[in-house]
Amino acid sequence: MRVLVHELSHALRVGYDEYGRDVAEVIVETATVIVCGSIGLDTSGESIPYITGWGEQDLDAIRRHAARVDEIARALETVCGVGS
């Protein structure tokens, strides 16, 4: 499920051309944690190391792209009928 949500996040125009590979991976995996969490699936064991690995060169990426992360998470939650 986590990988599916991750790849769907990329499909919402979060590609390497727009953000670079490192930042794109941080954005989509952070959105993945939110979406999976909203359906009761704890992906932190896989997601946190993944985000840390891609984000180690840009520790502020999540903060800078928080609005985009939220937009992706909300869009996927809406499609799935979950979230607030």
CORPE-V136633 format. One record per pair of residues at least 12 apart in sequence whose C-alpha atoms are under 7 Angstrom apart, sorted by the first residue. I is the first residue (numbers start at 1). J is the second residue. Records with the same first field share a line. If there is no record, write none. Layout:
I = J / J
//
This chain:
2 = 32 / 36
5 = 32
6 = 28 / 29 / 32
9 = 28 / 72
10 = 28
22 = 54 / 55
23 = 55 / 61
25 = 54
26 = 51 / 54 / 55 / 62
27 = 62 / 65 / 69
28 = 69
29 = 47 / 51
30 = 69
31 = 69 / 70 / 72 / 73
33 = 47
34 = 73
35 = 73 / 77
38 = 82 / 83
39 = 82
//
